[in-house]
Amino acid sequence: LHACNITSSKPDLFIMASPKSGSSSLVKWLSATNQIRSTSKTKVENNELWSPIDKLIERNNQTGFELSDISICKLNDAKYIQGFNAISYNELTFEKSVFYLHIPYMSRLFGMRYPTTKILITIRNYMH
């Protein structure tokens, strides 16, 4: 795994969540600390990141969906990053989505595109 040559250090944290795993409560708690902020985006506005990724996905019948390392580094995420640049440079930022966890290459993409960003995964034990 190698990092892409990028200049943005935002966001500071990605929350990859499964549904009903307490991630919304986590977001409220983080936001209440006044030390970390999410972008002003709501729900499916993650399309700013997803749309450029979707254009680069390679689809085939044998392996399903793939996103090559070269494609990850060529990703045009300027519009996505712009949402974080509006936040003060000194503030920590985060992004949360339940979609990220279900896409196998997202953690690799995050590791390459945003190598200083931490990833927090929330899951739920469905067995009761």
FENTA-V912676 format. One line per field, one symbol per residue. ss: DSSP state (~ for helix, > for strand, _ for the rest). phi: phi as a letter, one per 30 degrees, with the letter a starting at -180 (. if undefined). burial: I if it has 24 or more other ideal C-beta (glycine too) atoms within 12 Angstrom, else O. A space follows every 50 residues. Layout:
# FENTA-V912676
ss=???
phi=???
burial=???
This chain:
# FENTA-V912676
ss=____________>>>>>_____~~~~~~~~~~___>>>____~~~~~~~~ ~~~~~~_>>>___>>>__~~~~~~___~~~~~~~~______>>>>>>__~ ~~___~~~~~~~~____>>>>>______
phi=.bdddbcdccddbcccbdehcidddddddddddhcbbddddbhdddedcd eddedcdccbddcicbbdeddeddeccedddedddddeedddbbbbadde dccecdddeddddbdcddccccbbdddc
burial=OOOIOIOIOIIIIIIIIOOOOOIOOOIOOIOOOOOIIIIOIOOOOIOIII OIIOOIIOOOOOOOOOIOOOIIOOIOIOOIIOIIOOIOOOIIIIIIIIII IOIOIIIIIIOIIIOOIOIIIIOOOOOO
